[in-house]
Amino acid sequence: MEDVTFSALVVFEETTHQFKRTVSQKKLNQLPPGDVLVKVEYSSLNYKDALSATGNRGVTKQYPHTPGIDAAGTVVHSLDPRWTPGEQVICTGYDLGMNTSGGFSQYIRVPAGWLVKKPSGLSLLETMQLGTAGFTAALCVSALQNNGVTPSNGSILVTGATGGVGTIALMLLHHLGYQTVAVTGKKSAHAFLGSLGASTILDREAALAGQDKPLLTARWAGVIDTVGGDMLATAVKATDYDGVVTSCGNAASGDLPLNVYPFILRGVHLVGIYSANCPMARRLPVWNKLAGGWKFPELARISRLVTLNQIEEEILAMIAGKTQGRCVIDLEGKA
Ligand SMILES: NC(=O)c1ccc[n+]([C@@H]2O[C@H](COP(=O)([O-])OP(=O)(O)OC[C@H]3O[C@@H](n4cnc5c(N)ncnc54)[C@H](OP(=O)(O)O)[C@@H]3O)[C@@H](O)[C@H]2O)c1
């Protein structure tokens, strides 16, 4: 079995700091040791993958490397009694695709504790149309709800709106009855965002208006921020009394140039969101919600299916901030 060959994307450092990507043949014995061997049917592209694939050592230390923080497929072999061959599973986050060979590959081998049994309400394809982006959007929405933000409280601001997290957050919030305001840098995407349920669309510049002031007119009951930096700081300053700001991303910046006034004058809550090491006790209910009452129609509308050979341009477009929605990778090459 260990002699079986399969296709995987391999990122290697061609010359110092110059990284290239190629689809290569690997053998099972090149996978790391682990409890469970999974035949991967679908993966998906997330921002962290684009960073890993372009040599970001904050994400991946050692190259050659196969990225892919998401994978969905079928258990082939398990050393752990929790999993049996033939079961359909999802793996998102933990160290997958960071310093563990990831999901842009026809096989992964991972610790048993990283796997989630595919909920019956989702197909394998749907789990990866959601992927880490959808799971994270759902964590953000859960945080808003758990901190008391209901649709009657007011509008929810979603930044980086055309991205993976942003599009799914908009569709999910719309499905749950919230009014949303979408922030985008893509002028051509206004109609698209409206079709996802965004009530209002703001250009990035408009969302940053007044950013130098200590506090702004209160406009948001909640915020899902995927970009960080001035955008997050400005959103916090414009959040209403007891409003909740979820911070999950840094697509623009890892900085947060802020003061204390939104917190001490309006009681704004700033909630950090992490998906990779989200504990199973929180992870499973979120997947079950996404497969049940939170399953919104038309997930396929924001997703495109590509093969391993087509992923190069998706990675470069994502780094340039030019992608829209979700890119799913079909490891069986049906795309
Ligand atoms: N905390 C976690 O566990 C977690 C999980 C998943 C993702 N994330 C993070 O969340 C962020 C979004 O992830 P994603 O998968 O949705 O990425 P994505 O699909 O690449 O979307 C990011 C979006 O951010 C906007 N953007 C890009 N560059 C920008 C800039 N310089 N200034 C302002 N906006 C910019 C763009 O949307 P517009 O053109 O529409 O503005 C872009 O489509 C990333 O930073 C990612 O690492 C974190």
The ligand as a Tripos MOL2 file, in Angstrom:
@<TRIPOS>MOLECULE
LIG
   48    52     1     0     0
SMALL
NO_CHARGES

@<TRIPOS>ATOM
      1 N1         -9.1790   33.2840   12.3760 N.am      1 LIG1
      2 C1         -9.3300   32.2220   11.6050 C.2       1 LIG1
      3 O1         -9.4170   31.0970   12.0810 O.2       1 LIG1
      4 C2         -9.4450   32.4120   10.1220 C.ar      1 LIG1
      5 C3        -10.0960   31.4530    9.3390 C.ar      1 LIG1
      6 C4        -10.2760   31.7200    7.9730 C.ar      1 LIG1
      7 C5         -9.7530   32.8950    7.4310 C.ar      1 LIG1
      8 N2         -9.0710   33.7460    8.2370 N.ar      1 LIG1
      9 C6         -8.5170   34.9900    7.7150 C.3       1 LIG1
     10 O2         -9.5990   35.7850    7.2590 O.3       1 LIG1
     11 C7         -9.1760   36.5520    6.1550 C.3       1 LIG1
     12 C8        -10.1100   36.2770    4.9780 C.3       1 LIG1
     13 O3         -9.9750   34.9150    4.5800 O.3       1 LIG1
     14 P1        -10.6450   34.4390    3.2230 P.3       1 LIG1
     15 O4        -10.3990   32.9950    3.1040 O.co2     1 LIG1
     16 O5        -12.0260   34.9930    3.1590 O.co2     1 LIG1
     17 O6         -9.7070   35.2210    2.1760 O.3       1 LIG1
     18 P2        -10.0730   35.7520    0.7300 P.3       1 LIG1
     19 O7        -11.0710   34.8650    0.0790 O.co2     1 LIG1
     20 O8         -8.7790   36.0320    0.0560 O.co2     1 LIG1
     21 O9        -10.8190   37.1340    1.0150 O.3       1 LIG1
     22 C9        -10.1680   38.2470    1.5640 C.3       1 LIG1
     23 C10       -10.9040   39.4970    1.0950 C.3       1 LIG1
     24 O10       -10.3800   40.6140    1.8090 O.3       1 LIG1
     25 C11       -10.4410   41.7700    1.0110 C.3       1 LIG1
     26 N3         -9.0950   42.3550    0.9580 N.ar      1 LIG1
     27 C12        -7.9760   41.8060    0.4080 C.ar      1 LIG1
     28 N4         -6.9240   42.6360    0.5310 N.ar      1 LIG1
     29 C13        -7.4020   43.7230    1.1890 C.ar      1 LIG1
     30 C14        -6.8070   44.9440    1.6290 C.ar      1 LIG1
     31 N5         -5.5120   45.2060    1.4150 N.pl3     1 LIG1
     32 N6         -7.5860   45.8520    2.2710 N.ar      1 LIG1
     33 C15        -8.9020   45.5930    2.5060 C.ar      1 LIG1
     34 N7         -9.5200   44.4470    2.0980 N.ar      1 LIG1
     35 C16        -8.7740   43.5340    1.4690 C.ar      1 LIG1
     36 C17       -10.9190   41.3260   -0.3840 C.3       1 LIG1
     37 O11       -12.3420   41.5130   -0.4180 O.3       1 LIG1
     38 P3        -13.0010   42.8140   -1.1030 P.3       1 LIG1
     39 O12       -12.2990   43.0100   -2.4080 O.co2     1 LIG1
     40 O13       -14.4310   42.4380   -1.2540 O.co2     1 LIG1
     41 O14       -12.7840   43.9810   -0.1910 O.co2     1 LIG1
     42 C18       -10.6440   39.8310   -0.3780 C.3       1 LIG1
     43 O15       -11.4930   39.1590   -1.2600 O.3       1 LIG1
     44 C19        -7.7230   36.1730    5.8950 C.3       1 LIG1
     45 O16        -6.8780   37.0820    6.5510 O.3       1 LIG1
     46 C20        -7.6110   34.8030    6.5350 C.3       1 LIG1
     47 O17        -6.2940   34.4850    6.9080 O.3       1 LIG1
     48 C21        -8.9130   33.5210    9.5560 C.ar      1 LIG1
@<TRIPOS>BOND
     1     1     2 1
     2     2     3 2
     3     2     4 1
     4     4     5 ar
     5     4    48 ar
     6     5     6 ar
     7     6     7 ar
     8     7     8 ar
     9     8     9 1
    10     8    48 ar
    11     9    10 1
    12     9    46 1
    13    10    11 1
    14    11    12 1
    15    11    44 1
    16    12    13 1
    17    13    14 1
    18    14    15 2
    19    14    16 1
    20    14    17 1
    21    17    18 1
    22    18    19 2
    23    18    20 1
    24    18    21 1
    25    21    22 1
    26    22    23 1
    27    23    24 1
    28    23    42 1
    29    24    25 1
    30    25    26 1
    31    25    36 1
    32    26    27 ar
    33    26    35 ar
    34    27    28 ar
    35    28    29 ar
    36    29    30 ar
    37    29    35 ar
    38    30    31 1
    39    30    32 ar
    40    32    33 ar
    41    33    34 ar
    42    34    35 ar
    43    36    37 1
    44    36    42 1
    45    37    38 1
    46    38    39 2
    47    38    40 1
    48    38    41 1
    49    42    43 1
    50    44    45 1
    51    44    46 1
    52    46    47 1
@<TRIPOS>SUBSTRUCTURE
     1 LIG1         1 GROUP 0 **** ****
